[in-house]
Amino acid sequence: MARDQQLSVAVLAAGAGAVLAGATAATEAGVRGLRPEPLHVLVPASRRAGRSTLRQLPIDMAAVVVHRTSVLPAEHLQVGRPPRTTTARALVDAGWRPDATDRDCQR
C-alpha cells in the first residue's frame, strides 16, 4: 500500500475529527530527519479511536499511534488530504515520548 493511501486510511480509521500529527504531519510538510513510522494521528480528547477498527487495518500498513488532545484550535490545522496539523504544531508534538500516557492505541 502506498504511503499516501496509508495516511488516508489511518485518519479515516481513527474517526471523526482525526488529523495527521507529530512526526507524520511534519514529514508530510517536507521536514526531513524524522522517523516515517509509526504514523501519528491526533483525535479530540472527548473521544477515543475505535480500537477494533485500527486492529483491522491491512497487514502491510504501518503501525498507527493515536494521541488525544483537548487543545486543537482551527489555527493549528492545515488543509490537506488527509488533514493534518500545521508544521509548527507538528514539530512541537513530534516530541512525544514512545511511552507517553496519552497514547491510545498502537497496532
FIKOLZA-1660 file (N, C-alpha, C; in steps of 0.1 Angstrom, whole numbers, plus 5000, padded with zeros to 4 digits):
% residues 107
   i   px   py   pz ch aa at
   1 5008 4988 5000  A  M  N
   1 5000 5000 5000  A  M CA
   1 5009 5012 5000  A  M  C
   2 5006 5022 4992  A  A  N
   2 5014 5034 4990  A  A CA
   2 5012 5043 5003  A  A  C
   3 5023 5051 5006  A  R  N
   3 5022 5059 5018  A  R CA
   3 5010 5068 5019  A  R  C
   4 5007 5075 5008  A  D  N
   4 4996 5084 5008  A  D CA
   4 4983 5077 5011  A  D  C
   5 4982 5064 5006  A  Q  N
   5 4970 5056 5010  A  Q CA
   5 4970 5053 5025  A  Q  C
   6 4981 5049 5030  A  Q  N
   6 4983 5046 5044  A  Q CA
   6 4979 5058 5053  A  Q  C
   7 4983 5070 5049  A  L  N
   7 4980 5082 5057  A  L CA
   7 4964 5084 5057  A  L  C
   8 4958 5083 5045  A  S  N
   8 4944 5085 5045  A  S CA
   8 4936 5074 5053  A  S  C
   9 4940 5062 5052  A  V  N
   9 4934 5051 5059  A  V CA
   9 4936 5053 5074  A  V  C
  10 4947 5058 5079  A  A  N
  10 4950 5060 5093  A  A CA
  10 4940 5071 5098  A  A  C
  11 4938 5082 5091  A  V  N
  11 4930 5092 5095  A  V CA
  11 4915 5087 5095  A  V  C
  12 4911 5081 5085  A  L  N
  12 4897 5076 5084  A  L CA
  12 4894 5065 5095  A  L  C
  13 4904 5057 5098  A  A  N
  13 4902 5046 5108  A  A CA
  13 4901 5052 5122  A  A  C
  14 4908 5063 5124  A  A  N
  14 4908 5070 5137  A  A CA
  14 4895 5077 5140  A  A  C
  15 4887 5080 5130  A  G  N
  15 4874 5085 5131  A  G CA
  15 4873 5100 5130  A  G  C
  16 4861 5105 5133  A  A  N
  16 4857 5120 5132  A  A CA
  16 4867 5129 5139  A  A  C
  17 4871 5139 5132  A  G  N
  17 4880 5149 5139  A  G CA
  17 4895 5145 5139  A  G  C
  18 4898 5133 5133  A  A  N
  18 4912 5129 5133  A  A CA
  18 4920 5136 5123  A  A  C
  19 4933 5139 5126  A  V  N
  19 4942 5146 5117  A  V CA
  19 4956 5139 5119  A  V  C
  20 4964 5140 5109  A  L  N
  20 4978 5136 5110  A  L CA
  20 4985 5146 5119  A  L  C
  21 4994 5141 5127  A  A  N
  21 5001 5149 5137  A  A CA
  21 5015 5145 5139  A  A  C
  22 5022 5153 5147  A  G  N
  22 5036 5149 5151  A  G CA
  22 5045 5147 5140  A  G  C
  23 5054 5137 5141  A  A  N
  23 5064 5135 5131  A  A CA
  23 5058 5132 5117  A  A  C
  24 5046 5125 5117  A  T  N
  24 5039 5122 5105  A  T CA
  24 5035 5135 5097  A  T  C
  25 5029 5144 5104  A  A  N
  25 5025 5157 5098  A  A CA
  25 5037 5165 5093  A  A  C
  26 5047 5165 5102  A  A  N
  26 5059 5173 5098  A  A CA
  26 5066 5167 5086  A  A  C
  27 5067 5154 5085  A  T  N
  27 5073 5147 5074  A  T CA
  27 5065 5150 5061  A  T  C
  28 5052 5150 5062  A  E  N
  28 5043 5154 5050  A  E CA
  28 5045 5168 5046  A  E  C
  29 5049 5177 5056  A  A  N
  29 5052 5191 5053  A  A CA
  29 5066 5193 5047  A  A  C
  30 5074 5182 5046  A  G  N
  30 5087 5183 5040  A  G CA
  30 5098 5184 5050  A  G  C
  31 5095 5183 5063  A  V  N
  31 5106 5182 5073  A  V CA
  31 5114 5169 5071  A  V  C
  32 5127 5170 5071  A  R  N
  32 5135 5157 5070  A  R CA
  32 5141 5153 5083  A  R  C
  33 5145 5141 5083  A  G  N
  33 5152 5136 5095  A  G CA
  33 5143 5130 5106  A  G  C
  34 5130 5129 5104  A  L  N
  34 5121 5123 5113  A  L CA
  34 5118 5109 5109  A  L  C
  35 5114 5101 5118  A  R  N
  35 5111 5087 5115  A  R CA
  35 5097 5087 5108  A  R  C
  36 5096 5080 5097  A  P  N
  36 5084 5079 5089  A  P CA
  36 5073 5070 5095  A  P  C
  37 5077 5062 5104  A  E  N
  37 5068 5052 5111  A  E CA
  37 5071 5052 5125  A  E  C
  38 5061 5049 5134  A  P  N
  38 5047 5047 5131  A  P CA
  38 5040 5060 5126  A  P  C
  39 5028 5059 5122  A  L  N
  39 5020 5070 5117  A  L CA
  39 5013 5076 5130  A  L  C
  40 5014 5089 5132  A  H  N
  40 5008 5096 5143  A  H CA
  40 4995 5103 5139  A  H  C
  41 4985 5101 5146  A  V  N
  41 4972 5107 5144  A  V CA
  41 4967 5113 5157  A  V  C
  42 4960 5124 5156  A  L  N
  42 4955 5132 5167  A  L CA
  42 4940 5132 5166  A  L  C
  43 4933 5129 5178  A  V  N
  43 4919 5130 5178  A  V CA
  43 4915 5138 5190  A  V  C
  44 4902 5144 5190  A  P  N
  44 4898 5152 5201  A  P CA
  44 4898 5143 5214  A  P  C
  45 4901 5150 5225  A  A  N
  45 4902 5143 5238  A  A CA
  45 4888 5137 5243  A  A  C
  46 4877 5142 5237  A  S  N
  46 4864 5138 5241  A  S CA
  46 4861 5124 5236  A  S  C
  47 4869 5119 5227  A  R  N
  47 4866 5105 5222  A  R CA
  47 4879 5097 5220  A  R  C
  48 4877 5085 5219  A  R  N
  48 4888 5075 5216  A  R CA
  48 4886 5069 5202  A  R  C
  49 4897 5066 5196  A  A  N
  49 4897 5060 5183  A  A CA
  49 4892 5046 5185  A  A  C
  50 4885 5041 5175  A  G  N
  50 4880 5027 5176  A  G CA
  50 4891 5017 5175  A  G  C
  51 4894 5010 5186  A  R  N
  51 4905 5001 5186  A  R CA
  51 4902 4989 5177  A  R  C
  52 4890 4985 5176  A  S  N
  52 4887 4973 5167  A  S CA
  52 4889 4977 5153  A  S  C
  53 4886 4989 5149  A  T  N
  53 4888 4994 5135  A  T CA
  53 4903 4994 5133  A  T  C
  54 4911 5000 5142  A  L  N
  54 4925 5001 5140  A  L CA
  54 4932 4987 5139  A  L  C
  55 4927 4978 5146  A  R  N
  55 4933 4964 5146  A  R CA
  55 4930 4957 5133  A  R  C
  56 4920 4962 5125  A  Q  N
  56 4916 4955 5113  A  Q CA
  56 4923 4962 5101  A  Q  C
  57 4933 4970 5103  A  L  N
  57 4940 4977 5092  A  L CA
  57 4948 4966 5084  A  L  C
  58 4950 4969 5071  A  P  N
  58 4958 4959 5063  A  P CA
  58 4971 4955 5070  A  P  C
  59 4975 4943 5068  A  I  N
  59 4988 4938 5074  A  I CA
  59 5000 4945 5069  A  I  C
  60 5000 4950 5057  A  D  N
  60 5011 4957 5051  A  D CA
  60 5012 4972 5054  A  D  C
  61 5003 4976 5063  A  M  N
  61 5002 4990 5067  A  M CA
  61 5011 4993 5079  A  M  C
  62 5017 5005 5080  A  A  N
  62 5025 5009 5091  A  A CA
  62 5016 5010 5104  A  A  C
  63 5022 5008 5115  A  A  N
  63 5015 5010 5128  A  A CA
  63 5010 5024 5129  A  A  C
  64 4999 5025 5136  A  V  N
  64 4992 5038 5138  A  V CA
  64 4992 5041 5153  A  V  C
  65 4997 5052 5158  A  V  N
  65 4996 5056 5172  A  V CA
  65 4986 5068 5172  A  V  C
  66 4976 5066 5181  A  V  N
  66 4966 5077 5182  A  V CA
  66 4968 5084 5195  A  V  C
  67 4969 5098 5194  A  H  N
  67 4971 5107 5205  A  H CA
  67 4958 5115 5207  A  H  C
  68 4955 5118 5219  A  R  N
  68 4943 5127 5221  A  R CA
  68 4947 5140 5226  A  R  C
  69 4939 5150 5223  A  T  N
  69 4942 5164 5227  A  T CA
  69 4929 5172 5230  A  T  C
  70 4930 5180 5240  A  S  N
  70 4919 5189 5243  A  S CA
  70 4922 5203 5237  A  S  C
  71 4933 5205 5231  A  V  N
  71 4937 5218 5225  A  V CA
  71 4940 5216 5210  A  V  C
  72 4931 5219 5202  A  L  N
  72 4933 5218 5187  A  L CA
  72 4925 5229 5180  A  L  C
  73 4929 5242 5182  A  P  N
  73 4921 5252 5176  A  P CA
  73 4923 5252 5160  A  P  C
  74 4914 5259 5153  A  A  N
  74 4914 5259 5139  A  A CA
  74 4928 5264 5133  A  A  C
  75 4934 5273 5140  A  E  N
  75 4947 5278 5135  A  E CA
  75 4958 5268 5136  A  E  C
  76 4956 5257 5143  A  H  N
  76 4966 5246 5143  A  H CA
  76 4964 5235 5132  A  H  C
  77 4954 5237 5124  A  L  N
  77 4951 5228 5114  A  L CA
  77 4955 5233 5100  A  L  C
  78 4959 5224 5092  A  Q  N
  78 4963 5227 5078  A  Q CA
  78 4954 5220 5069  A  Q  C
  79 4949 5226 5059  A  V  N
  79 4940 5220 5050  A  V CA
  79 4949 5211 5041  A  V  C
  80 4944 5199 5039  A  G  N
  80 4951 5190 5030  A  G CA
  80 4944 5176 5030  A  G  C
  81 4948 5167 5022  A  R  N
  81 4943 5154 5021  A  R CA
  81 4953 5144 5024  A  R  C
  82 4953 5137 5035  A  P  N
  82 4944 5139 5046  A  P CA
  82 4947 5151 5054  A  P  C
  83 4938 5156 5063  A  P  N
  83 4940 5168 5071  A  P CA
  83 4952 5165 5081  A  P  C
  84 4959 5176 5084  A  R  N
  84 4970 5175 5094  A  R CA
  84 4971 5187 5102  A  R  C
  85 4980 5187 5112  A  T  N
  85 4983 5199 5120  A  T CA
  85 4993 5207 5112  A  T  C
  86 4994 5220 5116  A  T  N
  86 5004 5228 5109  A  T CA
  86 5018 5223 5112  A  T  C
  87 5027 5227 5105  A  T  N
  87 5041 5223 5107  A  T CA
  87 5046 5227 5121  A  T  C
  88 5043 5239 5125  A  A  N
  88 5048 5243 5138  A  A CA
  88 5042 5234 5149  A  A  C
  89 5029 5231 5149  A  R  N
  89 5023 5223 5159  A  R CA
  89 5028 5209 5157  A  R  C
  90 5030 5204 5145  A  A  N
  90 5036 5190 5143  A  A CA
  90 5049 5189 5149  A  A  C
  91 5058 5199 5148  A  L  N
  91 5071 5198 5154  A  L CA
  91 5071 5198 5169  A  L  C
  92 5062 5206 5175  A  V  N
  92 5061 5205 5189  A  V CA
  92 5056 5191 5194  A  V  C
  93 5046 5186 5187  A  D  N
  93 5040 5173 5190  A  D CA
  93 5050 5162 5187  A  D  C
  94 5059 5164 5178  A  A  N
  94 5069 5153 5174  A  A CA
  94 5077 5149 5186  A  A  C
  95 5077 5157 5197  A  G  N
  95 5085 5154 5209  A  G CA
  95 5078 5144 5218  A  G  C
  96 5067 5138 5213  A  W  N
  96 5060 5127 5221  A  W CA
  96 5070 5116 5224  A  W  C
  97 5070 5112 5237  A  R  N
  97 5078 5100 5240  A  R CA
  97 5071 5088 5236  A  R  C
  98 5079 5077 5233  A  P  N
  98 5072 5064 5229  A  P CA
  98 5064 5058 5240  A  P  C
  99 5067 5062 5253  A  D  N
  99 5059 5056 5264  A  D CA
  99 5049 5066 5269  A  D  C
 100 5045 5076 5261  A  A  N
 100 5036 5087 5266  A  A CA
 100 5023 5081 5270  A  A  C
 101 5017 5087 5281  A  T  N
 101 5005 5082 5286  A  T CA
 101 4993 5086 5278  A  T  C
 102 4995 5095 5268  A  D  N
 102 4983 5099 5260  A  D CA
 102 4981 5090 5248  A  D  C
 103 4990 5080 5247  A  R  N
 103 4989 5071 5235  A  R CA
 103 4976 5063 5238  A  R  C
 104 4968 5062 5228  A  D  N
 104 4955 5055 5229  A  D CA
 104 4956 5041 5223  A  D  C
 105 4962 5039 5212  A  C  N
 105 4962 5026 5205  A  C CA
 105 4974 5025 5196  A  C  C
 106 4979 5014 5195  A  Q  N
 106 4990 5011 5186  A  Q CA
 106 4988 4997 5180  A  Q  C
 107 4989 4996 5167  A  R  N
 107 4987 4983 5160  A  R CA
 107 5001 4977 5157  A  R  C
% end
